[in-house]
Amino acid sequence: MKKFIEYLKDTKGEMKHVSWPTKQQTIAYTILVIALSLFISVLLGVFDAGFRKAVEYLISR
């Protein structure tokens, strides 16, 4: 139990050194992640549709 309490104290001390983002940074990063996720999903969807059409074309020949 003593080691666990020491661990918690060390963790609390380390958390004081963490550089937390501001509210504006958090909002900006969140919007960036959502936008990139949507972009990548659309891009993969387009590639998937293209490959599907190509395979359908090759199979039907």
Biopython code that builds the backbone (N, CA, C, O; Angstrom):
import numpy as np
from Bio.PDB.StructureBuilder import StructureBuilder

atoms = [
    (1, "MET", "N", (0.829, -1.190, 0.000)),
    (1, "MET", "CA", (0.000, 0.000, 0.000)),
    (1, "MET", "C", (0.876, 1.256, 0.000)),
    (1, "MET", "O", (0.510, 2.277, -0.582)),
    (2, "LYS", "N", (2.032, 1.170, 0.658)),
    (2, "LYS", "CA", (2.927, 2.318, 0.733)),
    (2, "LYS", "C", (3.433, 2.705, -0.655)),
    (2, "LYS", "O", (3.548, 3.889, -0.973)),
    (3, "LYS", "N", (3.735, 1.698, -1.480)),
    (3, "LYS", "CA", (4.207, 1.972, -2.842)),
    (3, "LYS", "C", (3.120, 2.642, -3.674)),
    (3, "LYS", "O", (3.405, 3.520, -4.489)),
    (4, "PHE", "N", (1.874, 2.224, -3.465)),
    (4, "PHE", "CA", (0.766, 2.812, -4.211)),
    (4, "PHE", "C", (0.589, 4.290, -3.852)),
    (4, "PHE", "O", (0.367, 5.122, -4.732)),
    (5, "ILE", "N", (0.685, 4.612, -2.579)),
    (5, "ILE", "CA", (0.556, 6.006, -2.140)),
    (5, "ILE", "C", (1.713, 6.835, -2.700)),
    (5, "ILE", "O", (1.514, 7.971, -3.131)),
    (6, "GLU", "N", (2.904, 6.272, -2.694)),
    (6, "GLU", "CA", (4.064, 6.962, -3.274)),
    (6, "GLU", "C", (3.855, 7.190, -4.778)),
    (6, "GLU", "O", (4.203, 8.244, -5.309)),
    (7, "TYR", "N", (3.287, 6.194, -5.447)),
    (7, "TYR", "CA", (2.982, 6.317, -6.871)),
    (7, "TYR", "C", (2.004, 7.469, -7.108)),
    (7, "TYR", "O", (2.198, 8.266, -8.026)),
    (8, "LEU", "N", (0.972, 7.558, -6.299)),
    (8, "LEU", "CA", (-0.012, 8.629, -6.452)),
    (8, "LEU", "C", (0.617, 9.997, -6.222)),
    (8, "LEU", "O", (0.308, 10.951, -6.937)),
    (9, "LYS", "N", (1.484, 10.098, -5.245)),
    (9, "LYS", "CA", (2.170, 11.366, -4.983)),
    (9, "LYS", "C", (3.063, 11.754, -6.154)),
    (9, "LYS", "O", (3.089, 12.914, -6.565)),
    (10, "ASP", "N", (3.794, 10.780, -6.689)),
    (10, "ASP", "CA", (4.655, 11.041, -7.851)),
    (10, "ASP", "C", (3.831, 11.466, -9.059)),
    (10, "ASP", "O", (4.203, 12.380, -9.796)),
    (11, "THR", "N", (2.714, 10.791, -9.243)),
    (11, "THR", "CA", (1.840, 11.125, -10.365)),
    (11, "THR", "C", (1.303, 12.540, -10.229)),
    (11, "THR", "O", (1.266, 13.283, -11.210)),
    (12, "LYS", "N", (0.894, 12.917, -9.046)),
    (12, "LYS", "CA", (0.389, 14.276, -8.797)),
    (12, "LYS", "C", (1.480, 15.306, -9.089)),
    (12, "LYS", "O", (1.201, 16.360, -9.661)),
    (13, "GLY", "N", (2.706, 15.010, -8.704)),
    (13, "GLY", "CA", (3.815, 15.917, -8.973)),
    (13, "GLY", "C", (4.094, 16.054, -10.462)),
    (13, "GLY", "O", (4.373, 17.149, -10.950)),
    (14, "GLU", "N", (4.017, 14.943, -11.180)),
    (14, "GLU", "CA", (4.252, 14.983, -12.625)),
    (14, "GLU", "C", (3.151, 15.736, -13.353)),
    (14, "GLU", "O", (3.412, 16.402, -14.355)),
    (15, "MET", "N", (1.931, 15.637, -12.864)),
    (15, "MET", "CA", (0.813, 16.324, -13.510)),
    (15, "MET", "C", (0.970, 17.845, -13.449)),
    (15, "MET", "O", (0.388, 18.559, -14.265)),
    (16, "LYS", "N", (1.740, 18.337, -12.500)),
    (16, "LYS", "CA", (1.988, 19.779, -12.412)),
    (16, "LYS", "C", (2.896, 20.251, -13.552)),
    (16, "LYS", "O", (2.920, 21.440, -13.870)),
    (17, "HIS", "N", (3.638, 19.334, -14.163)),
    (17, "HIS", "CA", (4.551, 19.683, -15.251)),
    (17, "HIS", "C", (3.887, 19.614, -16.626)),
    (17, "HIS", "O", (4.479, 20.009, -17.631)),
    (18, "VAL", "N", (2.657, 19.110, -16.659)),
    (18, "VAL", "CA", (1.958, 18.937, -17.930)),
    (18, "VAL", "C", (1.527, 20.302, -18.456)),
    (18, "VAL", "O", (1.025, 21.140, -17.707)),
    (19, "SER", "N", (1.731, 20.511, -19.749)),
    (19, "SER", "CA", (1.301, 21.744, -20.404)),
    (19, "SER", "C", (-0.046, 21.468, -21.073)),
    (19, "SER", "O", (-0.098, 20.895, -22.162)),
    (20, "TRP", "N", (-1.129, 21.874, -20.422)),
    (20, "TRP", "CA", (-2.465, 21.599, -20.925)),
    (20, "TRP", "C", (-2.835, 22.604, -22.010)),
    (20, "TRP", "O", (-2.488, 23.780, -21.905)),
    (21, "PRO", "N", (-3.539, 22.156, -23.056)),
    (21, "PRO", "CA", (-3.959, 23.096, -24.108)),
    (21, "PRO", "C", (-5.061, 24.022, -23.590)),
    (21, "PRO", "O", (-5.801, 23.697, -22.661)),
    (22, "THR", "N", (-5.135, 25.176, -24.227)),
    (22, "THR", "CA", (-6.198, 26.118, -23.856)),
    (22, "THR", "C", (-7.520, 25.628, -24.445)),
    (22, "THR", "O", (-7.548, 24.695, -25.247)),
    (23, "LYS", "N", (-8.603, 26.266, -24.040)),
    (23, "LYS", "CA", (-9.922, 25.902, -24.555)),
    (23, "LYS", "C", (-9.963, 26.107, -26.073)),
    (23, "LYS", "O", (-10.502, 25.268, -26.795)),
    (24, "GLN", "N", (-9.403, 27.204, -26.554)),
    (24, "GLN", "CA", (-9.387, 27.493, -27.987)),
    (24, "GLN", "C", (-8.584, 26.443, -28.752)),
    (24, "GLN", "O", (-8.999, 26.006, -29.825)),
    (25, "GLN", "N", (-7.441, 26.038, -28.208)),
    (25, "GLN", "CA", (-6.631, 25.009, -28.854)),
    (25, "GLN", "C", (-7.388, 23.681, -28.908)),
    (25, "GLN", "O", (-7.356, 22.984, -29.923)),
    (26, "THR", "N", (-8.058, 23.340, -27.829)),
    (26, "THR", "CA", (-8.817, 22.095, -27.781)),
    (26, "THR", "C", (-9.920, 22.100, -28.825)),
    (26, "THR", "O", (-10.127, 21.104, -29.518)),
    (27, "ILE", "N", (-10.630, 23.216, -28.942)),
    (27, "ILE", "CA", (-11.694, 23.330, -29.936)),
    (27, "ILE", "C", (-11.111, 23.224, -31.345)),
    (27, "ILE", "O", (-11.652, 22.509, -32.189)),
    (28, "ALA", "N", (-10.014, 23.932, -31.599)),
    (28, "ALA", "CA", (-9.393, 23.909, -32.927)),
    (28, "ALA", "C", (-8.913, 22.513, -33.287)),
    (28, "ALA", "O", (-9.131, 22.059, -34.411)),
    (29, "TYR", "N", (-8.266, 21.825, -32.358)),
    (29, "TYR", "CA", (-7.768, 20.479, -32.627)),
    (29, "TYR", "C", (-8.921, 19.500, -32.838)),
    (29, "TYR", "O", (-8.827, 18.602, -33.675)),
    (30, "THR", "N", (-9.996, 19.666, -32.090)),
    (30, "THR", "CA", (-11.160, 18.796, -32.245)),
    (30, "THR", "C", (-11.777, 18.965, -33.624)),
    (30, "THR", "O", (-12.099, 17.982, -34.291)),
    (31, "ILE", "N", (-11.943, 20.217, -34.051)),
    (31, "ILE", "CA", (-12.496, 20.486, -35.384)),
    (31, "ILE", "C", (-11.577, 19.914, -36.455)),
    (31, "ILE", "O", (-12.052, 19.342, -37.436)),
    (32, "LEU", "N", (-10.265, 20.062, -36.278)),
    (32, "LEU", "CA", (-9.303, 19.527, -37.241)),
    (32, "LEU", "C", (-9.416, 18.009, -37.348)),
    (32, "LEU", "O", (-9.407, 17.466, -38.452)),
    (33, "VAL", "N", (-9.521, 17.327, -36.225)),
    (33, "VAL", "CA", (-9.624, 15.869, -36.229)),
    (33, "VAL", "C", (-10.917, 15.425, -36.912)),
    (33, "VAL", "O", (-10.906, 14.477, -37.697)),
    (34, "ILE", "N", (-12.023, 16.098, -36.622)),
    (34, "ILE", "CA", (-13.294, 15.736, -37.244)),
    (34, "ILE", "C", (-13.233, 15.979, -38.755)),
    (34, "ILE", "O", (-13.671, 15.135, -39.537)),
    (35, "ALA", "N", (-12.690, 17.131, -39.167)),
    (35, "ALA", "CA", (-12.607, 17.449, -40.594)),
    (35, "ALA", "C", (-11.718, 16.443, -41.333)),
    (35, "ALA", "O", (-12.081, 15.965, -42.408)),
    (36, "LEU", "N", (-10.567, 16.127, -40.761)),
    (36, "LEU", "CA", (-9.682, 15.151, -41.403)),
    (36, "LEU", "C", (-10.317, 13.762, -41.456)),
    (36, "LEU", "O", (-10.151, 13.043, -42.441)),
    (37, "SER", "N", (-11.030, 13.388, -40.419)),
    (37, "SER", "CA", (-11.699, 12.090, -40.409)),
    (37, "SER", "C", (-12.755, 12.021, -41.507)),
    (37, "SER", "O", (-12.860, 11.013, -42.206)),
    (38, "LEU", "N", (-13.535, 13.084, -41.661)),
    (38, "LEU", "CA", (-14.543, 13.120, -42.720)),
    (38, "LEU", "C", (-13.889, 13.081, -44.095)),
    (38, "LEU", "O", (-14.348, 12.363, -44.984)),
    (39, "PHE", "N", (-12.825, 13.847, -44.270)),
    (39, "PHE", "CA", (-12.120, 13.871, -45.546)),
    (39, "PHE", "C", (-11.581, 12.495, -45.901)),
    (39, "PHE", "O", (-11.760, 12.032, -47.028)),
    (40, "ILE", "N", (-10.931, 11.845, -44.966)),
    (40, "ILE", "CA", (-10.352, 10.520, -45.210)),
    (40, "ILE", "C", (-11.456, 9.506, -45.496)),
    (40, "ILE", "O", (-11.295, 8.656, -46.372)),
    (41, "SER", "N", (-12.578, 9.580, -44.773)),
    (41, "SER", "CA", (-13.657, 8.626, -45.016)),
    (41, "SER", "C", (-14.251, 8.813, -46.413)),
    (41, "SER", "O", (-14.561, 7.830, -47.085)),
    (42, "VAL", "N", (-14.413, 10.060, -46.855)),
    (42, "VAL", "CA", (-14.906, 10.308, -48.214)),
    (42, "VAL", "C", (-13.893, 9.808, -49.242)),
    (42, "VAL", "O", (-14.267, 9.166, -50.223)),
    (43, "LEU", "N", (-12.629, 10.098, -49.021)),
    (43, "LEU", "CA", (-11.586, 9.660, -49.940)),
    (43, "LEU", "C", (-11.558, 8.134, -50.059)),
    (43, "LEU", "O", (-11.476, 7.600, -51.165)),
    (44, "LEU", "N", (-11.626, 7.442, -48.940)),
    (44, "LEU", "CA", (-11.640, 5.983, -48.966)),
    (44, "LEU", "C", (-12.903, 5.459, -49.642)),
    (44, "LEU", "O", (-12.859, 4.452, -50.349)),
    (45, "GLY", "N", (-14.023, 6.138, -49.428)),
    (45, "GLY", "CA", (-15.266, 5.744, -50.091)),
    (45, "GLY", "C", (-15.161, 5.870, -51.600)),
    (45, "GLY", "O", (-15.639, 5.004, -52.333)),
    (46, "VAL", "N", (-14.535, 6.950, -52.070)),
    (46, "VAL", "CA", (-14.344, 7.143, -53.507)),
    (46, "VAL", "C", (-13.424, 6.055, -54.071)),
    (46, "VAL", "O", (-13.719, 5.474, -55.115)),
    (47, "PHE", "N", (-12.325, 5.782, -53.390)),
    (47, "PHE", "CA", (-11.422, 4.717, -53.844)),
    (47, "PHE", "C", (-12.135, 3.365, -53.860)),
    (47, "PHE", "O", (-11.972, 2.584, -54.798)),
    (48, "ASP", "N", (-12.917, 3.094, -52.833)),
    (48, "ASP", "CA", (-13.638, 1.830, -52.747)),
    (48, "ASP", "C", (-14.609, 1.695, -53.915)),
    (48, "ASP", "O", (-14.684, 0.638, -54.541)),
    (49, "ALA", "N", (-15.347, 2.753, -54.208)),
    (49, "ALA", "CA", (-16.293, 2.715, -55.330)),
    (49, "ALA", "C", (-15.545, 2.527, -56.648)),
    (49, "ALA", "O", (-15.990, 1.773, -57.514)),
    (50, "GLY", "N", (-14.423, 3.204, -56.798)),
    (50, "GLY", "CA", (-13.635, 3.061, -58.021)),
    (50, "GLY", "C", (-13.087, 1.661, -58.199)),
    (50, "GLY", "O", (-13.159, 1.097, -59.290)),
    (51, "PHE", "N", (-12.547, 1.103, -57.148)),
    (51, "PHE", "CA", (-12.023, -0.263, -57.230)),
    (51, "PHE", "C", (-13.146, -1.268, -57.490)),
    (51, "PHE", "O", (-12.967, -2.225, -58.244)),
    (52, "ARG", "N", (-14.305, -1.045, -56.861)),
    (52, "ARG", "CA", (-15.439, -1.944, -57.076)),
    (52, "ARG", "C", (-15.869, -1.918, -58.547)),
    (52, "ARG", "O", (-16.117, -2.960, -59.153)),
    (53, "LYS", "N", (-15.950, -0.715, -59.100)),
    (53, "LYS", "CA", (-16.327, -0.590, -60.523)),
    (53, "LYS", "C", (-15.278, -1.261, -61.415)),
    (53, "LYS", "O", (-15.625, -1.936, -62.384)),
    (54, "ALA", "N", (-14.007, -1.076, -61.089)),
    (54, "ALA", "CA", (-12.935, -1.686, -61.884)),
    (54, "ALA", "C", (-13.012, -3.212, -61.826)),
    (54, "ALA", "O", (-12.856, -3.882, -62.847)),
    (55, "VAL", "N", (-13.247, -3.751, -60.652)),
    (55, "VAL", "CA", (-13.346, -5.205, -60.506)),
    (55, "VAL", "C", (-14.592, -5.715, -61.223)),
    (55, "VAL", "O", (-14.530, -6.744, -61.896)),
    (56, "GLU", "N", (-15.716, -5.022, -61.096)),
    (56, "GLU", "CA", (-16.932, -5.424, -61.806)),
    (56, "GLU", "C", (-16.700, -5.415, -63.312)),
    (56, "GLU", "O", (-17.163, -6.307, -64.023)),
    (57, "TYR", "N", (-15.984, -4.405, -63.794)),
    (57, "TYR", "CA", (-15.690, -4.323, -65.221)),
    (57, "TYR", "C", (-14.822, -5.497, -65.666)),
    (57, "TYR", "O", (-15.090, -6.121, -66.692)),
    (58, "LEU", "N", (-13.779, -5.793, -64.887)),
    (58, "LEU", "CA", (-12.887, -6.893, -65.232)),
    (58, "LEU", "C", (-13.587, -8.235, -65.189)),
    (58, "LEU", "O", (-13.312, -9.101, -66.019)),
    (59, "ILE", "N", (-14.485, -8.424, -64.236)),
    (59, "ILE", "CA", (-15.194, -9.685, -64.114)),
    (59, "ILE", "C", (-16.186, -9.875, -65.252)),
    (59, "ILE", "O", (-16.370, -10.990, -65.741)),
    (60, "SER", "N", (-16.829, -8.781, -65.677)),
    (60, "SER", "CA", (-17.851, -8.870, -66.720)),
    (60, "SER", "C", (-17.263, -9.049, -68.112)),
    (60, "SER", "O", (-18.002, -9.353, -69.049)),
    (61, "ARG", "N", (-15.973, -8.873, -68.273)),
    (61, "ARG", "CA", (-15.339, -9.024, -69.599)),
    (61, "ARG", "C", (-15.294, -10.435, -70.020)),
    (61, "ARG", "O", (-14.797, -10.741, -71.104)),
]
sb = StructureBuilder()
sb.init_structure("model")
sb.init_model(0)
sb.init_chain("A")
sb.init_seg("    ")
for serial, (resi, resn, name, xyz) in enumerate(atoms, 1):
    if name == "N":
        sb.init_residue(resn, " ", resi, " ")
    sb.init_atom(name, np.array(xyz, "f"), 0.0, 1.0, " ", f" {name:<3s}", serial, name[0])
structure = sb.get_structure()
